[in-house]
Amino acid sequence: MTDSFFQKVYAVVEQIPCGKVISYGDIAKLIGYPRRARFVGFAMRACPDHLPWHRVIRSDGSIAGGDFAPVREMLLRNEGIPFLPDGRVDLQKCRAVIPDATDKS
């Protein structure tokens, strides 16, 4: 994927408000690549530190990130993100609504 793909991902991530989350797949759809959630994950591995990277989660509400998963969970809980009893984020209560980011020109 190109740098422009990564920049589109980061433009969406930048819009995720505190107390909300979005899935990798949601971001892929918003930027016009509905079947590229995995590539969004690749972009997130290089996400600039100033962006709310911790607010991007899996479509089932689980938290990705390997060794960083506990840090993500702590950051999300500190923002008041609701979790289900099984440890997943309750997406029905906190999914961010971001305007479509595809280029309409």
C-alpha positions in Angstrom: 0.0 0.0 0.0 1.1 3.5 -0.6 1.8 6.4 1.7 -1.5 8.0 0.6 -3.4 5.0 1.9 -1.7 5.4 5.3 -2.4 9.1 5.3 -6.1 8.4 4.6 -6.1 6.0 7.6 -4.5 8.6 9.8 -7.0 11.3 8.7 -9.8 9.0 10.0 -8.0 8.1 13.2 -7.4 11.8 13.9 -11.2 12.3 14.0 -12.0 9.6 16.6 -13.3 11.4 19.6 -12.4 10.6 23.2 -14.7 7.9 24.6 -15.3 6.4 21.1 -13.7 3.6 19.1 -13.7 2.4 15.5 -12.7 -0.9 13.9 -10.1 -1.5 11.3 -12.8 -2.6 8.9 -14.8 0.6 9.5 -11.8 2.7 8.6 -11.2 0.6 5.5 -14.8 1.2 4.4 -14.6 4.9 5.2 -11.5 5.5 3.0 -12.9 3.5 0.1 -11.2 0.1 0.6 -13.9 -2.0 2.2 -11.9 -5.3 2.0 -8.6 -3.9 3.3 -9.0 -4.0 7.1 -5.7 -5.9 7.3 -3.9 -3.0 5.5 -5.4 -0.6 7.9 -3.7 -2.7 10.6 -0.4 -2.3 8.7 -0.9 1.4 8.7 -1.7 1.4 12.4 1.6 -0.2 13.2 3.3 3.0 12.0 0.7 5.3 13.4 2.1 8.6 14.6 2.2 8.8 18.4 0.1 12.0 18.6 -3.0 10.2 17.1 -5.4 8.2 19.2 -4.1 4.9 17.9 -5.6 3.0 21.0 -9.1 3.8 19.8 -8.9 1.4 16.8 -10.0 -2.1 17.6 -11.1 -5.3 15.9 -14.6 -5.6 14.5 -15.7 -8.0 17.3 -14.7 -5.4 19.9 -11.5 -7.2 20.9 -8.3 -5.3 21.4 -5.4 -6.0 19.1 -1.8 -4.9 19.7 0.1 -7.9 21.1 2.3 -6.6 23.9 0.5 -3.2 23.7 -3.0 -4.7 24.2 -3.0 -4.1 28.0 -1.9 -0.5 27.5 -4.7 0.0 25.0 -7.2 -1.5 27.3 -6.1 0.8 30.2 -6.2 3.9 27.9 -9.7 3.0 26.7 -11.0 2.3 30.3 -9.6 5.6 31.4 -11.7 7.3 28.7 -14.8 5.5 30.0 -15.1 3.0 27.1 -17.6 0.4 28.2 -16.5 -3.3 28.1 -18.6 -6.4 27.9 -18.1 -9.2 30.6 -15.9 -11.2 28.2 -13.4 -8.3 27.9 -14.4 -6.9 24.5 -15.4 -3.3 23.9 -19.1 -2.7 23.7 -19.2 -1.4 20.2 -23.0 -0.7 20.3 -22.4 1.9 23.0 -19.2 3.6 21.8 -18.7 3.2 18.0 -17.5 6.5 16.5 -19.5 7.9 13.6 -17.0 9.5 11.2 -18.0 11.1 7.9 -17.2 9.1 4.7 -13.6 9.9 3.8 -13.5 8.8 0.2 -12.6 11.4 -2.3 -15.8 12.5 -4.0 -14.2 14.7 -6.6 
